[in-house]
Every structure is written in C-alpha cells, then in structure tokens.
C-alpha cells in the first residue's frame, strides 16, 4: 500500500542486482516496490500508479525465443523509465531497434565515455566513468528518436535516451558499488527526470500504518508471534499502538532458541504486555516433527506449519481472534519471489513467507513488509523501544534449526547454544557486537579427529559466521585479526564438550547467503 506516497515501480527480470536498485532508492528516502515481470498486470499498474518505472537487468537474452517479455502497457502509460542492462535491450527490441550477440562481451569494470549532455549524467564532472558491466548482447541499432549518450572503451553503446518520452537506458549497472557516481545517476533519474517530490518519512509511515491497522482490525483481536528479535518486537509494538488491549503476544519456545533466550524474552514482554503475553512450551512437538529431517527447505516448511498450528491452537483459547501479526520484511518478500515462475529461481523460502499453509484460519497482517531492516530499527526508535532490543543481531524464524545442517537432536542444539553464547559474549566483551550486523555459529554435520589432553577425540566441527551489512540484502564477512580468532577458537574448544575444530566463514553475499540454510 502506497499511502499516497510517490512510488517507483521496479520491474524485475531476475537480476542479481535488483535488490540493490531498491536499496539505493530507499537510501534517497523514496518509496519503491519490486514486482517480477510476469506479475505486471494492468490492475497492478493502476493500483500502484507509479511515478516512474525501472526495468532491471536479467540473466536471459532478448534474442532467445522464450525470453521474458515487456508488458505492452509499460511504454504507453507515459511515465519516466530507467532501463538497465537486459531492460535496455528489451526496450530497444520493443521499439524496433536491433540487438545482436557480440564477441566483445563486457563483464566487470569498464570505462565509458559520455558523448553528450544528459539529465542522467547531470553533476558528473568528467566525461569518463568507470562502470560495472555484465552483458553479452549489445545494441547494434538504436530505436527511432533515441540518441546515444555514452559508449564503452570497446566501442559498444553504453547508454541511450529519448528525452521526449523520458526513457533512459543504461547498459551498465548504476546500482552496484563498483560503478563510479552510480548513486548520482539514480539520484538524477529520481529527482531530475521523474521529479519525485514526496519523500518516504518513517514518522509518516508510522502514522499511516496505525491508521491502516485501525481501519482493518477495528475491534477485532489479533495474535502476534514474539521471538524477541527486532522484527517481531517492532511488529508487536506497532500493532499495539493501533489496537492496544486487543493484541495478544504469543511466545513459542520451540527449543531452537539461543541460550537463555526463552527466559529473557518472557521477562521483557511480560512487563510490556502483561496478561496479554502468553508463553507456550512447544519444544517437544517441534523436535519430534524435525526428527531425521535434513533438507533445509523441509525444515523451514515444518517449522512454519507447526508455528501456525500452535498459534491457531492457542487462538481457540482466546475468543474471536481473527488475525495473525508477523514481522515479514521487504527483503523476505523479494528473496522469496520465483522470478521465472518456477521454484528453482528463488533463493530460498523464508519462515515468514514460505512456511505458511495454503489454508490458514487466521488472516495475516504484516505491517513491516514494505521496510528494510535499517528502516525497521528507525521505526522502533520512533516507537520508543529500548535500544537493547533494537540492537540485537537478526535471528531467523526457524532458529537454530537452520544453523545445524542435517538432522537435529537435543545434543546438537545444546552444543550449538553453548558455542554461540561464547562467541556472542566475546563480541560484546571486546566491543565488537555493534560493529557487526550478524554473528552466529554453525554446527557442521561432520566430525573430525583431534587431540585433547594427549587423548584422541572425534568431535564436531563448527564454523563461525560474522558479517557486516546495512540491511542484509548484501553483506561482507567481518575481518577479525589473528589474535581475536585464536581467542574465540580457544574459548569454544576449551569450554564446549563435543567440539574440537573451529572454522571461519570468509564468504560475502553474494555469492553466498548470510545463513547457511
């Protein structure tokens, strides 16, 4: 829901960088929505009524017979368009230009030369830019009424534009950090071409969302799952602001939380929500259903389904409950979209998205589904939630289940809880916790031979994971120094029976994901 805020519609053709486009726009305090190309309908365009459109890149070739197509109305709604990479080739083909396969493929850094003054390059004080390319097809003939605004060092057309129709096409990716002045280019499109005036302010978001929730919920009762994480906490506080005594917060102890987390969560929220806070001991049913399950997608689905069943069971004890509140965020929505209509195209299903049964008795309310993680924390501050809760590292809905690749049992959970606790306490002790977006331990499904106290051991291997990020859309590993890694490893091995080997995960996102499963 736009709430009368100027919106940019991003049409996604499966690019690995689409999420970055959305991130860059949000950084400019402009609201945007991402929808896959095959979901673009006339009704959706009317509903969103975007001020401008951005067509993403993608892995396909417009020259392939079954390549993704452009909705016919996109070019006729008379709104500014920024087309990137595949988007540029798609526009060219649709407007009767020519796209060819080329021997001069461009991947990675490329220098382009700006040929003419253009609104898209306004304020860039050089005619040569280092940009990020990722394409094999090239524009051989530009459409009628378009002009070429830049070419690459390989004499390949790098950007074209039709000023009258306000269509700007880029062969390179301005959204990635590797493109010099990329943010400036996106800024120029948003403010100098699309002329966006209304900015997306968090305090206005809260005001509009509370009004929306009051209108939807009225005097109806709603239950909200609390885990103690940032997302569920802010969700509960926001809903509570709208309905107050009609919100019932349910904390499910599924036995897959961090060490002592169940007690900490119960204490904090019992004070906030009083009798409307309900704790459910459900670890036995979760562990029973997860027994001998190794596939990560099956784990997520089982946990999601069991969560809902537990909620609905508890809802029967509360009269007239009709709604379920969830802390789904926008990255969850984006990463769970099957761009090309098949299950293999999505990254993974999220607990808040992919785990819900098709026939759920409770209606779903997701007040944060339009926000990124850093925006959720800002909302939390506006709602006067204590920083201790807002600064907590993200924790997945399926809990430790996806940090134990392979089958799960109580022994593995206990080992992981102890190792994770030592790791997190080390970060806090060394004042590193707030410098790291997310840190955790993964218990690997392998054992290795070791020597401890002159005796042979055959114990588990763990991997430490610590990343830096702004919103979880992209991430880089945190670079500990040698002494820090030695101390962490020593503390864990000396204090956690069952572990004799510690690894560190040096993987960014992409190509990896933050969690292992």
N, C-alpha and C positions, 0 to 999 in steps of 0.2 A: 504494500500500500504506500502510495507516494505522500499522502497527507499534504497535497498541494505544494510539494517541493519540486523544483525543477529537477528533472531526471535525465540521465544519459542512459540509453539502452545499448548494451554491449551484446552483439550477436556472435556467439561462439561457434567456431568451426573446428574446435578440438585442439587449439594451440596450447602448448605447454606454458605459454606466457599470458594467457587470458586473465588469469588471476592477478597478474601484475598490473594489467591495464586497470582493473577495478581498484587495485590498491593505490595506484598513482592518482586516480580521480578522487578517491576518498581523502587522500592527503591534501587535496586542494579544497576540501570541505564542500564537495559537490556530490550529490546523491547519484548512484548508478545501480543498475540491475544487470545481471548476466543471464541470458537465456540461450540455450542451444538452438542452432539454426532451424532444426526441424520442428521446434516448438513455436516458431514465429507465425502467428495467425493474425488475421485481420482484427479479431476481437482483442487479442493481446495488445496489438499496436494501439487500438482505441483506448483500452484500459490504462495502459502506461502513458500514452500520449507524450512520448519523449521529446525533449527539446533538441536532441541531436542523437545520432547513431554512430557507433563504432563497430566496424566489421573486423573480426580478428583474423589472425593467421590460422594455419592448419596443416596437418601432415599430408593431405591429399594433393592431387594435381587437377587443375580445372580441365586438363586435356583428357582425363580419364572419362570413360563413358558414364560410370556411376558416381562421378564426383558430386559432392554436396552442392546444391543449387541456391540461388538467391530468391527470396520471396519477391514476387513481381511488384508488390506494393511499396517495397523499400525505396525504389527510385522515383516513386510518384507521390510520396507524402510531403515532398518539398521541405525537408529538414536537412541541416548540415550533416555531412557524412565524412567520417575519417575511416579509410580502408587500409588495413595493414597486411602486407605480405600476400597471403592467399586472398585476402579481401581485395587487394589492389588488382590481382589477376582476375578475380571474379567480376569486379566492376568493369574492367576492360573488356572481358569476353561478352558481358551482357550488353555493352554499349557499342558492340561491333568493332572493337579494336582487335589486335592479334596477340596471342600468347604462344610462345614457342618453347620447346625444350632446348636447353643450351649446354654446350660443352663447358662453358665458363660458369660453373656453379660457385656460389658465394656462401661460405659458412664461416661465422666468426667475425672478427674485426675487419672492416672495410672502410676505406676513405671515400667520401663522396664530395663532389664539387657542386655548390649551389650556383645555378645558372642565371636566376632572375630573382628579383624581389618578390617575396611572397608573405602573406599573413602567417603562414605556418612556420616560417623561419624568422619572424619578427623578433628583434632584440638580440639576435645571434650575430656577434661581431666578427665573423670570419666566413669566408666562402668555402672553407674546407672543414668537414666534420668527420670524426671517427665514429662509425655506427656499427650496430650488430646486425649482420645478415644471416639468413637461414632459408635459402631457397635454391631450387633447381630450374624452375621455369622462369622465363623472362618476358618482359613486354617488348614485342617486336614492332608493333604499330599502335600508337595511342588513339583513343576514340576521338570522334569529331568534337570540336570545341574545347578539347583539353590542350594544355601546354605542358612541356617538360620543365620541371623546376630544378631538378638536380640529376646528375649522372654519377656513376661509381668510377673508381680508378680503372675498372675493367671495361669501361665504356658501355655499361649496362644502365638502363633507365632506373633511377633510384626514387623518383617521385614525380607525380603528375597532378594537375588540378584543373578543375573547371570552376572558375570564380563565380560565374553567373548562377550555376546550380549548387554552389557551395559544396562541391565534392573534392576532397583532398585524399590522395592515395600515396602511401609510402611503401616501398619495397623492403625497407629496413624496420627494425623494432624499436620505437622510441621508449617503450615501457621498461626495457631492461636497463640495468645499471651500466652496462658496457657501452651504451650509446651516449656520447657527449651531448649535453643540452637536451636530452630526451624529455626531462620534466618540463623544460621550457617549451618544447614543441607541443606537448599535451596541453600545457597551460594556454598556449596560443589558440589551439583549437577550441578549448572550452570557453575561454573568455573573449577572445578577439574575433572568432569566427561564429561560434554558437551563441555568443553574447549571454552566457548564463549569468543571471543576476542574484537569484536566491541561493544562499549558501545553506548547507546542511549543518545546523547547530544542534548539539546534544541536548541543551536545555529545552529547545523547541521540540526535539524528538520525544523527550520525557512527557512534556505537556500534551502532545498529540497522542502519544501511546496510551497515556492514562485515560484520556477522553475516549479513545477507541475501545479500550478494555471495559470501561464503564458501560459503553453502549452495547457491547457484545454480551458481557456477563450479567449486567443489571444486578438482580438479587440472587443470581444462581451461585451455587457453591462450586469451588474448584480445588483440586488437589495438585500439589506441586512436589516433584521429587527433589529432595535436597541431598547433595553429596558433600557439601562443604566447599566445593570448588567455586571459582569465580562465576562461572556461567549460571549455575543453579542458584547461587546466592543472590546475584543481581536480578535474576528472573523472579525469585520469590519476593524480594523487596519491592520490585516494580509492580507486580500483581497486587501485593498487599496495599500499596498506595492507592490502588483503584478500588479494591473490594473489602479491605480490612478484615473483619471477622468472618467473612465467607471463604477465606483462604485457609486450607488445611495442608500443612507441610509434612510430608512423609519421608522419613529417612530409612532406607532399606540397607541393612547391614548384610551384604551378600557374601561376606567372608573374604572379599578380594580387595579390601582397602589397605592403605598403608598402616604401619604400626601405630597403635593407639588412636587412630583417626576416628573410629566409631565413638569413643568416649568424648573426644574433643568436639566433634560436630554436635553431639547430643547436648553438651553443656552450653555451647554458644547459642543454639537455636531454641532451646527450651526457654532460655531467658528472653529471647526476642518474641517468640510466637506463643509462649505459654501453653495452655491446654490444646491449642491447635497444632502443636508439634507432636508427631507420632513416630515412634521408633519401632521398626519391625525386625525381628531376628529371623533372617531367612537364609543363612549360610548353608544350612544342610540341603535345602532344595536346590540351590544353585550348584553346589558341588556334586550333587547326585546327578543332575542333568548334564553336567560338563564331564562326567567321568568317561575317560577313554576318548574324548573328543580332541583331535589335534588340528583340524582345519580351522584357520583363523576366522574365516567368514562364518562358519558354522557356530563358532564360539560367540561371535557378535550377535548372530541371529537368536541363539538360545538365550543369551543374557537379556537382549532386548525384549524378547517374547515373555520371558519369566518376569522381568520388571513390570510389564504391563499387567500380567496376570495377578501379580502381588498387589499392584495398585487397585485393580478392579475389585479384588477380594476385600481389600481394606475399605474401598469406597462403599461397599454394601453396608458397612457398619456406620457410615455417615449418610444420613438421609438426603436424597435429592442432589447428589453430586453428579454433575453432567460434563465437567471439563477437566482436562489434564494439562498442566503447565510444564513446558520443557525449555531447557536452556540451549536450544539449537542456534548456532551462529551461521553467518553467511558463508564462511569457508566450508562448513559442513555441507551446506546445500550445493555449493559449486563442485566440491570434490565427489559428491555422490551422484552427479548427473551423468547418465550414459550418453555421451555426445552423439554417437552414431547409432543409437537405438539398441545397442547390444550390451550385455553385462561385462564384456571384456574391455570396454572403452573407459569405464570408470576406474578411479584409483583404488577405492575401497568403499564399502558401505560403512557409514558412521552409526554409532549406537543411537544417536538422536534422530537418525533419518532412516537407515536401512533395517533397523531391528523391529519396526512396528508391524504388528499383524494387519492383514488387509481388513479384517472385521473387528475394529476396536470399538468397544462400547462407549468409551469416553471421547468427547470431541477435543481435538488438540489445539492448544494455544501456545504459540512460540513468539513471544514479544520481542526477542532479540535476533530474530532470523535475518534481519536486514543489516546487522552490525558485524564489524570485525572485532577481534579480541581487544585491541587497544581502545576501541570506542566503547566496549562494554565496561572496561575499567573506569573510563571517564564518566559513564552513566552511574557507576557505583559510587564514585566520589560525589556526584551531584545528589545522590540519594543518602549521603552521609553514612555509608557503610565503612566500618573501620578498616584501616589500611592493612591490618594483619590478615584480613580475609581477601582483600583485593590483590595483594602482592603474592599470593600463593601461586606456585607453579601450576600450569594446567595439568589436569589428571583425567584420563579417558573414562567415559561411562562404563566400559567393561572392566575397568580397574586393572588389577594385576594379571587378569586372565590373558591379556594380550602382551604381557611382558614376560610370559612363560611360554615360549614357543613349544608346541607339542602338547601332550596331555598334562593335566593339572591334578595335584593332590595336596593335602594339608601340609605335608612335609616341605614340598617345594614352595608353597605360599609362605610358610614360616621362615625359611631360609632367605627368600627374596625380601620379606619385610625387614629382617634384621640388617641385611646388606644395604638396602635402600635407606634405612634410617641412619646408618653410619655415614653414608655418602651425603645425605641432605644436611645432617648436623655438622659435618666437616665444612660444607659450603657456608653455612651460617656462621660458624666459628671463625672462618677466615674472611668474612665479609664479602663473599663471592655470590651469595644467593641472589641478590637483587640485580646482579650484572648478567645473570643467566636466565634466559627465557624459560627453559625447562630442563630438568635434570632427573635422571632415574637410572635404575639398574635393570638389566635384562638377565634372567636366569636361562642359560642356554641348555638345550636338551642333549648335552654331551658331557661325559665325564673324562677326566684325563688323569694320568699317573703323576704323582708328586711325592715329595719327601718332606715330612714334618716331624721334627724331633727324632731324627735318624730312623724313622719308620716310613714305610711305603704307604701312600694314600691313593685312593681312587675316588675323587670327588668332583663336584660340579664346577663348571666354568661360568663366570659371569662377564657381562660387558657393561661398562659404564657409558652412559649417554648424557652429554650436556651440550645444549645448543643455544645460540643467540638468534633472536628474531624480533620483528616488530609486531607481527600478527599471526605467525605460524604458517603463512602462505609460502614463504621461502625461509630458509634457515641455514646457518653455518655452524660447524662444530666449535665449541669453546676451546681455546688453546691453553690448557694448563701447562705450567712449567714442569720440569723433570722432578723437582723435589715434591711438588704437590701430588703428582701422580704416584710417586713412590709412597708417600704418606697415606694416601687413600687406600692403595692396594694393601699396604701393611696392616692398616687398621681392620680392614674387612677380613683378610685371611686369618689374622690373629684372634678375631673375636666372633667369627661366624663359622661354627662347625658345619662341614659339608661343602665348603668352598676351598679350592686350592689353586685357582688360577683366575687372574683378573685381566680383562682386555679393555681397550678404549676404542670407541667407535668414531673414526675420522671420516664421517660421511655427511655431506651437505644435503639440503633439499632444494631443488632436485640435485642429483638423480634419486636419492633415497626419500623416504618419508621420515617424519620425526619418530613415530613409534615403529617398532619392528613388525607388528602385525596389524 
